[in-house]
Amino acid sequence: MDIWTFGFTVALIGMGGTMLVLWCMSLFILLLKKIFPYQAEDPASKKG
């Protein structure tokens, strides 16, 4: 394997790994949103 082939291989694996990690993180965030849904706070219930 020459230096150019190795360089392109490492670059493609690096980019693919980055995209895979970002996809996994987005799935994790969606899961957290389903477990802990956003609940807006009522202005009347604020103390002060």
Buried (B, 14 or more C-beta within 10 A) or exposed (E): EEEEEEEEEEEEEEEEEEEEEEEEEEEEEEEEEEEEEEEEEEEEEEEE
